[in-house]
Amino acid sequence: MEDKKIHILLVEDDEVDVMNVRRAFKKNNIVNPLYMAANGLEALAILRGEAKIEPAMPQARRLILLDLNMPRMNGIEFLRELRLDESLRSIPVIVLTTSNEDRDKVEAYNLNVAGYILKPVTFSSFVEVMGTLNRYWMLSEIP
């Protein structure tokens, strides 16, 4: 299934949430490579190949898990910038956030997110959400 691997960029500034994503991946046996960015500016640098990370994130089969509430460049600002970039605009984005604000949901969908998910309160629910997302994206055809 090597050719079905999806390279996932987690854009999240909260270390506890990063740890929860890693733990949920492990519990679900998700083996897709996971890359980290603490804000939108770091994420853009990684996606554009400008960040010095090893290994570098491949240019194909990418998916972004995006928090909205971050310093420097928040999730909505990141989405605006991403959708303006011809080489990045087609990357699917799933918003994974605590923001239940209607204006954030509307703005995110206006910027063509593939989904908007509220972060579950319990870890067991979080594990379930990550497992469901993984099953969905493994079935989806991503170029």
Steps between C-alpha positions, in 0.01 A plus 500: 500500500803726476348679200182570703688681776371845567745760629321686777594847619365577845482877551456531875663716769376312807749232607231299681293485182807398299565223753134391478518477121819291521343271761178467300702410188683233698177356648348480150820361342513797264837488328465803275794737547412789731667839465460784752461876475419727796330769290399594147834658411690181590245292310540705183880471523474121534254469211713722276816304582659803669519351851805304607327181618614142459357327323353768276129473436433352153307705247237229434220338702483767769229576754486778758346475848456862604430669830353849473619667821875550464753781541677686218269373223172341602317227311270727299792723394692183404205372293476831314871488417486131406210549258680791330808286430459324165724208599334442841134589453383146421630343823206371705463661842309369801443757772546342844425769756326600821330792325126444478443849358271512199712773337807270513305210350359718219839656426675161500248348260517810281872421476421146382585288801419130466357489852460689826531288812475615860773348715341234718518554875598144595804318371295191408278717278811661352638155414170413332502821294858442383417140405196612300699772322772250413253250355337773293826636358634152425192447282525841333705542186754773563733589210 
